[in-house]
Amino acid sequence: MSSPVEQTNPLTADQQGREWGTRTFLGFLFVIACAYATMLIYHVSRPPGTVAEDDGILERCRQICLRYGLVSTGDVRRDAEAYLKVVQHQTLTEGLSQILAETEFKPAETQDHPLLNQTAPVFTLPDDCGNLQSLTNLNSNRPVVVVFYLGYGCSHCVAQLIALDKDLHYFRELDADIVAISSDESEHTAERFQEYGRFHFPVLADVDNAVAQAWGVYHPKTDGDPEFSMHGTFVVDRTGHIIWAAMNTEPFLDNKSLLSIIAKSQGLLPSTAAQEKLAAH
């Protein structure tokens, strides 16, 4: 009579493989569950409106997205598109002449800013390819929209660049250009472009925030105040003067206003009678 030990059949190699696969799969599910639990605890402990002074860009971005019921998926482009769907009130589909002919449209008013109606501070910064781009060249007898964003890791920051890229053909019809600036290094921007696709206007690296500080959208840390960055959107006219400015914790997404402001600065807005005639057709 065989002993109990002798009656135990060892697992075959196939059975051992299946058992190992099951344990690995369960372990993977456990890790995911822990990650989601951690995220849930974090979101509950840091509800919208609890941004601290020392919170970084990503935390501020998360807070803004939560305000609109959005939760990061880890895909910056997808999250940016989701933000646009919720926040951008109007997408432009008409021809430029029709857009500018709307008699009832009132463009957003400029904010008070120390640089308003002053010559724009010049800059020369590298793009994602390492090539130097200067405001002097970009603003050579043409208007420029200068955008300061917080970096490509911030989805709602990227949302503004996506919106501008979609409407770029309107700006080009007005012989205007766009340039975006952040403290991201050129290499980081290049990696993001490779992953998500590039924009069709210069995206420049202001690594030490010197240009952002000169334009008033970045404040370095002092004894009394923490380091802080703002979204900034500026319109520079053909003469190199800043004629319109907006600074906020969220990006400016009203491209229709920007087009109207640029057209007006060039004397391209139709007269009231012409606007009414175009609007009627």
C-alpha positions as CSV (number, residue, x, y, z in Angstrom):
1,M,0.0,0.0,0.0
2,S,1.4,3.3,-1.1
3,S,2.0,6.1,1.4
4,P,0.1,9.4,1.0
5,V,3.3,11.1,-0.3
6,E,3.8,8.4,-3.0
7,Q,0.1,9.0,-4.2
8,T,0.6,12.7,-4.8
9,N,1.2,13.4,-8.4
10,P,3.6,16.3,-9.2
11,L,2.3,19.1,-11.4
12,T,3.1,18.8,-15.0
13,A,5.1,21.6,-16.7
14,D,1.9,22.8,-18.4
15,Q,0.0,23.0,-15.1
16,Q,2.9,24.8,-13.5
17,G,2.9,27.3,-16.3
18,R,-0.8,28.0,-15.9
19,E,-0.4,28.4,-12.2
20,W,2.4,30.8,-12.6
21,G,0.4,32.8,-15.2
22,T,-2.6,32.9,-12.9
23,R,-0.5,34.2,-10.0
24,T,1.1,36.8,-12.2
25,F,-2.3,38.0,-13.5
26,L,-3.7,38.2,-10.0
27,G,-0.6,40.1,-8.9
28,F,-1.1,42.6,-11.8
29,L,-4.7,43.1,-10.8
30,F,-3.7,43.7,-7.2
31,V,-1.1,46.4,-8.3
32,I,-3.8,48.1,-10.4
33,A,-6.3,48.0,-7.6
34,C,-3.7,49.6,-5.2
35,A,-3.0,52.3,-7.8
36,Y,-6.6,53.2,-8.2
37,A,-7.2,53.1,-4.4
38,T,-4.2,55.5,-3.9
39,M,-5.6,57.8,-6.6
40,L,-9.1,57.7,-5.0
41,I,-7.7,58.5,-1.6
42,Y,-5.7,61.3,-3.0
43,H,-8.6,62.8,-4.9
44,V,-10.8,62.6,-1.9
45,S,-8.2,64.2,0.4
46,R,-7.5,67.0,-2.2
47,P,-10.9,68.1,-3.5
48,P,-11.1,71.0,-6.0
49,G,-10.2,74.3,-4.5
50,T,-7.5,73.0,-2.1
51,V,-4.5,74.1,-4.1
52,A,-1.6,75.0,-1.8
53,E,1.0,77.7,-2.6
54,D,3.7,75.2,-3.0
55,D,1.8,72.9,-5.3
56,G,3.4,72.2,-8.7
57,I,2.1,72.6,-12.2
58,L,0.7,69.1,-12.4
59,E,-1.3,69.5,-9.2
60,R,-2.7,72.8,-10.3
61,C,-3.6,71.2,-13.6
62,R,-5.4,68.3,-11.8
63,Q,-7.4,70.8,-9.7
64,I,-8.5,72.7,-12.7
65,C,-9.6,69.6,-14.6
66,L,-11.5,68.3,-11.5
67,R,-13.4,71.6,-11.5
68,Y,-15.0,70.4,-14.8
69,G,-15.4,66.8,-13.7
70,L,-12.4,65.6,-15.7
71,V,-9.9,63.1,-14.4
72,S,-6.5,62.6,-16.0
73,T,-6.1,59.5,-18.2
74,G,-2.3,59.9,-18.5
75,D,-2.7,60.8,-22.2
76,V,-2.0,64.5,-22.4
77,R,-3.5,65.0,-25.8
78,R,-6.6,63.1,-25.0
79,D,-7.1,65.0,-21.8
80,A,-6.5,68.3,-23.5
81,E,-9.2,67.5,-26.1
82,A,-11.6,66.5,-23.3
83,Y,-10.9,69.9,-21.6
84,L,-11.6,71.7,-24.9
85,K,-15.0,70.0,-25.3
86,V,-16.1,71.1,-21.9
87,V,-14.6,74.6,-21.7
88,Q,-14.3,76.0,-25.2
89,H,-17.7,77.7,-25.9
90,Q,-17.4,78.1,-29.6
91,T,-15.5,76.5,-32.4
92,L,-14.9,78.3,-35.7
93,T,-16.1,76.8,-38.9
94,E,-17.2,79.8,-41.1
95,G,-15.0,81.7,-43.4
96,L,-12.9,84.5,-42.0
97,S,-15.0,87.2,-43.7
98,Q,-18.1,85.9,-42.1
99,I,-16.5,85.7,-38.7
100,L,-15.3,89.3,-38.9
101,A,-18.7,90.5,-40.3
102,E,-20.7,89.6,-37.2
103,T,-22.1,92.9,-36.0
104,E,-23.2,91.7,-32.6
105,F,-19.9,90.1,-31.6
106,K,-17.9,92.0,-29.0
107,P,-14.3,90.7,-28.5
108,A,-12.9,90.1,-25.1
109,E,-11.5,93.3,-23.5
110,T,-7.8,93.5,-22.7
111,Q,-6.7,93.2,-19.1
112,D,-4.6,95.9,-17.5
113,H,-1.0,95.0,-17.8
114,P,2.2,97.0,-17.3
115,L,3.3,96.2,-20.9
116,L,0.1,97.2,-22.5
117,N,0.7,99.7,-25.4
118,Q,4.4,99.3,-24.8
119,T,7.1,97.8,-27.1
120,A,7.1,94.0,-26.5
121,P,10.2,92.7,-24.7
122,V,12.3,91.0,-27.3
123,F,13.5,87.4,-26.9
124,T,15.5,84.8,-28.7
125,L,14.8,81.2,-27.7
126,P,15.4,77.7,-29.1
127,D,12.6,75.7,-30.6
128,D,12.1,71.9,-30.4
129,C,14.8,71.4,-33.0
130,G,17.3,73.7,-31.2
131,N,16.9,76.4,-33.8
132,L,16.9,80.0,-32.4
133,Q,13.7,81.9,-33.0
134,S,13.4,85.6,-32.2
135,L,10.4,87.9,-31.7
136,T,12.1,90.3,-34.0
137,N,11.9,87.9,-36.9
138,L,8.4,86.6,-36.0
139,N,7.1,90.1,-35.7
140,S,8.7,91.4,-38.8
141,N,5.9,93.7,-40.1
142,R,3.3,91.2,-39.1
143,P,1.2,90.7,-35.9
144,V,2.0,87.9,-33.5
145,V,0.1,86.1,-30.8
146,V,2.5,85.3,-28.0
147,V,1.3,82.5,-25.6
148,F,2.9,81.5,-22.4
149,Y,1.8,78.1,-21.2
150,L,2.9,76.0,-18.2
151,G,4.4,73.1,-20.0
152,Y,3.4,70.0,-22.1
153,G,2.7,68.0,-18.9
154,C,-0.3,70.2,-18.3
155,S,-3.3,69.1,-20.3
156,H,-5.3,72.3,-20.1
157,C,-2.2,74.2,-21.2
158,V,-1.8,72.0,-24.2
159,A,-5.5,72.5,-24.9
160,Q,-4.9,76.2,-25.8
161,L,-2.1,75.2,-28.3
162,I,-4.4,72.6,-29.9
163,A,-7.2,75.2,-30.3
164,L,-4.8,77.7,-31.8
165,D,-3.4,75.1,-34.2
166,K,-6.9,74.2,-35.4
167,D,-7.6,77.9,-36.2
168,L,-4.1,78.7,-37.4
169,H,-5.3,79.1,-41.0
170,Y,-7.5,82.1,-39.9
171,F,-4.5,83.8,-38.3
172,R,-2.4,83.2,-41.4
173,E,-5.2,84.8,-43.5
174,L,-4.6,87.9,-41.4
175,D,-0.8,87.5,-42.0
176,A,-0.4,86.9,-38.3
177,D,1.7,84.3,-36.6
178,I,1.6,82.4,-33.3
179,V,4.4,81.5,-30.9
180,A,4.1,79.5,-27.7
181,I,6.6,79.6,-24.8
182,S,7.2,77.5,-21.7
183,S,10.0,76.4,-19.4
184,D,10.1,73.0,-21.0
185,E,13.5,72.1,-22.4
186,S,13.6,71.8,-26.2
187,E,14.3,68.0,-25.9
188,H,11.2,67.5,-23.8
189,T,9.0,69.3,-26.3
190,A,10.6,67.3,-29.2
191,E,9.7,64.1,-27.3
192,R,6.1,65.2,-26.8
193,F,5.8,66.1,-30.5
194,Q,7.1,62.7,-31.4
195,E,4.5,61.1,-29.2
196,Y,1.5,63.3,-29.8
197,G,2.2,65.2,-33.0
198,R,3.7,68.7,-33.5
199,F,2.0,72.1,-33.8
200,H,2.4,74.2,-36.9
201,F,3.9,77.3,-35.1
202,P,7.1,77.7,-33.1
203,V,7.1,76.3,-29.5
204,L,10.0,77.7,-27.6
205,A,12.0,76.8,-24.5
206,D,12.4,79.5,-21.8
207,V,14.1,77.2,-19.4
208,D,15.1,79.8,-16.8
209,N,11.7,81.7,-17.1
210,A,13.6,84.9,-17.9
211,V,11.4,85.8,-20.8
212,A,8.2,84.9,-18.9
213,Q,9.4,87.1,-16.0
214,A,10.0,90.0,-18.4
215,W,6.5,89.6,-19.8
216,G,5.0,89.5,-16.2
217,V,3.6,85.9,-16.3
218,Y,6.3,84.4,-14.0
219,H,7.1,85.5,-10.5
220,P,10.2,83.9,-8.9
221,K,10.2,82.8,-5.3
222,T,10.9,85.5,-2.7
223,D,11.0,85.6,1.0
224,G,7.4,86.6,1.1
225,D,5.9,84.8,-1.9
226,P,6.2,81.4,-3.6
227,E,7.2,80.9,-7.2
228,F,4.2,81.3,-9.4
229,S,3.4,81.1,-13.2
230,M,0.3,82.3,-15.0
231,H,-1.1,81.6,-18.4
232,G,-0.5,84.6,-20.6
233,T,-1.8,85.5,-24.1
234,F,-0.7,88.7,-25.8
235,V,-1.3,90.3,-29.2
236,V,1.6,92.2,-30.6
237,D,0.8,94.4,-33.6
238,R,2.8,95.1,-36.7
239,T,4.7,97.9,-35.0
240,G,5.9,95.6,-32.2
241,H,3.6,97.0,-29.5
242,I,1.5,94.9,-27.1
243,I,-2.1,95.9,-27.8
244,W,-4.0,93.2,-25.9
245,A,-3.2,91.0,-22.9
246,A,-4.9,88.3,-20.8
247,M,-3.4,86.5,-17.8
248,N,-5.2,83.9,-15.8
249,T,-4.9,80.5,-14.0
250,E,-6.6,79.0,-17.1
251,P,-5.7,79.5,-20.7
252,F,-7.5,81.9,-23.0
253,L,-9.6,80.0,-25.6
254,D,-11.5,82.7,-27.4
255,N,-9.7,82.7,-30.7
256,K,-12.6,84.6,-32.3
257,S,-11.7,87.6,-30.1
258,L,-8.0,87.3,-31.0
259,L,-8.9,87.3,-34.7
260,S,-11.1,90.4,-34.3
261,I,-8.4,92.3,-32.3
262,I,-5.8,91.5,-34.9
263,A,-8.0,92.5,-37.8
264,K,-9.0,95.7,-36.1
265,S,-5.3,96.6,-35.5
266,Q,-4.7,96.3,-39.2
267,G,-7.8,98.2,-40.3
268,L,-9.3,95.0,-41.8
269,L,-12.6,95.0,-39.9
270,P,-15.4,95.9,-42.4
271,S,-17.4,99.0,-41.7
272,T,-20.7,98.6,-39.8
273,A,-22.7,98.8,-43.0
274,A,-20.4,96.3,-44.7
275,Q,-20.7,94.0,-41.7
276,E,-24.5,94.1,-41.7
277,K,-24.4,93.3,-45.5
278,L,-22.1,90.4,-45.1
279,A,-24.0,89.0,-42.1
280,A,-27.2,89.1,-44.1
281,H,-25.8,86.7,-46.7
